[in-house]
Each structure stands twice: as structure tokens, then as C-alpha cells.
Amino acid sequence: MFLSEKQTKEFENRGFIVLKGFFNKAAMNKVSAWLDELRDKDPGENQEAKYYEKSTITGENILVRIENVLGGHNREIAKLLLPPKAIECLTQLFGEPPVLFKEKINYKLPGCRPDKLHQDQAAGWNAYGDFYITMGIAVDENRMENAALSFLKSGNYEKRLMSGEWCCLSEADPPYQPEDDYVLLEADPGDVIFFDSYVPHGSPANTSDRGRRNIFLTFNKLSDGDMRAKYYQDKWAKYPPNEVKNARPGGSYRV
Ligand SMILES: O=C(O)CCC(=O)C(=O)O
């Protein structure tokens, strides 16, 4: 067992756990170089889905996110990001083996808008299942000024939608209120956070001059089936990737 009983209890009670130093420096250097490569390359035949937005702060067109990066063609990186200990953690937290539902890299570059306080489940995920766990991997230092994430730490939330679909829980930016109920996760490269799809979280705009790249790998239970292809098919029909020259307005994003 990779996780202690205390850690699995903490996950049950608070909806998330942080594992410091889950990946070592050598691994993170490789991952960081891979993210730079993805940022600079054309999507090509592997159909990495890139999303660009106009910064609400600088007015520039910036890369916000890339999805569909582990679909069969990136076995080496998939092996690196999902070592047996990651699968073991997810199996312990779900109580059964995981299946990858979706994956994305949030680049959160300087000038990127806030991700308002929300439950991930509100992003149309009910159509594919009712419970997910995301493994968030910090690639860059996450600090207050470059948009570190804040999570509700009190455990005081419902394991169902607390807003309408596609709605956020608050228009405010961190520190969310009541302040004592939230924790700012100042993570270092290689730190991992496992969180469920209902725990409220968000991050402010990146007003610094440093990017803050995090990878988010989202899983469902094996018994809920493999929904990944269907999810992306539906998503791209309604919300297709775009090009830098066609950046969307900064307020129009979907997670
Ligand atoms: O990258 C971020 O700051 C926000 C991540 C998040 O909460 C999401 O995309 O659902």
C-alpha cells in the first residue's frame, strides 16, 4: 500500500491530499522539456488539442491549455507520469483500479485569467460518470503571485453539484471566504495533489512574469467504463481547439 490509512482518511474527509516530492528532479526536467516541445509544435496527426485565449490582462493571445496529450502516441511520457505508485494511489482512493478519463496541461502563463472557484464535476462531466479523481502534477513552482491553487480544506462541501453545470461557485478571487476554510497550495516541481471532482478549488490570474504549468490527469473507476474517446468527441464538437490567431475572449473558457 503506497498511501497510509491516515492519508486515505484525509482524502475522504477533505477531498484532497498532497504528496510532496512524488516525482524527482530528473523526471520533472524531462516533463518540463516535453511541455515546452508541445507548446511549440503544431498539433499534427496526434491531435493535441490546444486552446488559446486573449489575455484579459495584457490583451495578448496566449496558450492556456493543451489536452489529449497521452493518447497512445506518448507511451514514454505516459509511463513516466503514471508509474505503478500512481496507479496504486488511485486504486486505493477509488477502491478499485482507475481508467484515464481526460488529461490536460494548464500553462497558466503570465496574463492568464483566473480559474474561478468551482467543482470540476460542473464541467459537463455528469454525462460520463458521477465521480472522478484528478492527479495534479506541479511542473513549475506554484506560488501566490503566479497563480497557485486554493482548495477548500474544511471538508464542508457536498459530493454533488453545488452550482448549475458550467457555473462557478464564486466570482471572487483568492483568498476565498471564509479565509480559514481554504488553503493556498504553494507546490514545488514534482509535488502531486489527488483531488475529487467535487472539492471546491480555483486559482487567481497570473499577474507575475513567471508561468505556472501544472498537469491534470483525471480518472474514473474501472467499473464506470472507458469514456475518454466519447468525452473528447463530444467536447471537440462543442468546444473545438483553436489557433493562436483565433484566440477566444478570456472570459469564455471551459475546464
Ligand atoms: O490550473 C488552474 O489554475 C486551475 C485548474 C482547475 O481547477 C481546472 O482546470 O479545473
The ligand as an SDF file (V2000), in Angstrom:
LIG
                    3D

 10  9  0  0  0  0  0  0  0  0999 V2000
   -4.7770   25.4980  -13.4840 O   0  0  0  0  0  0  0  0  0  0  0  0
   -5.5010   26.0750  -12.6880 C   0  0  0  0  0  0  0  0  0  0  0  0
   -5.1060   27.0130  -12.0100 O   0  0  0  0  0  0  0  0  0  0  0  0
   -6.9340   25.6750  -12.4870 C   0  0  0  0  0  0  0  0  0  0  0  0
   -7.1200   24.2420  -12.6510 C   0  0  0  0  0  0  0  0  0  0  0  0
   -8.5290   23.8440  -12.4800 C   0  0  0  0  0  0  0  0  0  0  0  0
   -9.0730   23.9720  -11.4330 O   0  0  0  0  0  0  0  0  0  0  0  0
   -9.2690   23.3390  -13.6100 C   0  0  0  0  0  0  0  0  0  0  0  0
   -8.8130   23.4940  -14.7540 O   0  0  0  0  0  0  0  0  0  0  0  0
  -10.3410   22.7700  -13.3590 O   0  0  0  0  0  0  0  0  0  0  0  0
  1  2  2  0
  2  3  1  0
  2  4  1  0
  4  5  1  0
  5  6  1  0
  6  7  2  0
  6  8  1  0
  8  9  2  0
  8 10  1  0
M  END
$$$$
